[in-house]
């Protein structure tokens, strides 16, 4: 049975989400960015989410935190898809 995707970070800036995704790719952790690719004249909290498979979530969070990547807010519910 495959692991389900869970949200490990939320971003108001799609570019920051893509940068975090690339960092995880560098550590061979597959991730997906879910959200809008266009800029808005005002920030919307938690517009874009970074998700990984549940079994890699802890390691992914450690990497993001150790690299001090800007994460706008922690996920409210890690069970989101």
N, C-alpha and C positions, 0 to 999 in steps of 0.2 A: 504494500500500500504506500502510495506517495505521500510525502509530507505536504501539509497545506501551507499556503502563503500567509504570513502574518506581517502586519505593519510594524516596522521598527523605528521609523522617524517620519515626521511631517515637516513640510517646507511651504513657505509662501512664495519662494523663488524656484522656478523649475530648473534653472541653471545650477543652483546649489544642490538640488536633488540629483541631477545628472553627474555632478562632480563626486558626490558621495557614492553613487553607483559605480563610477569608474574606479574609485579607491577600492571598493569591495571586489571588483573584477580583478584588480591587481593582486589581490590575495586569494584569487580563485574561488570567490564566493559569488554565486549567481544571484542577481537581484533584478527587480523590475521597478520602474518608476510609473506610478499611476497618477494621472492628473492632467492638467491643462498645460499646453506648450506656449501659450500666448501670454504676453504681459498685460497686466491690468493697471489702470491709473491709480489704484489703491490696493493694498495688500488684503488678501482674504486668508485668515488663519486656517491652516491645515488643508489648503487647496490641493497640494501634491503630496503623495505618500511614497515612501520607499519600502518595498516588501522583499522578504527573503523567505526561504522555506524554514519551517519551524525549527528543524534540527540545527540550522546554522545561525539562528537569531542571536544567541549569546555571543558567539565569536564575532559576528558582524557588528554588534553594539560595542564590543571591546575595541575593535579596530577604529570605528568612527570616533569613539571617545578619545582614544590614544592619539589620533591624528588631529584632534580638535577641529573637526569639520563642523561648520555651523549648522546645527539642528535647531530649528525654530521652536519646536515643542515636542515633548515625548508623546507617544501615542496614548490616547485615552483607553483604547481597548485593543490589546494585541491580537485579538481573534478576528479582526476585520479582514475582509478580502476585497 
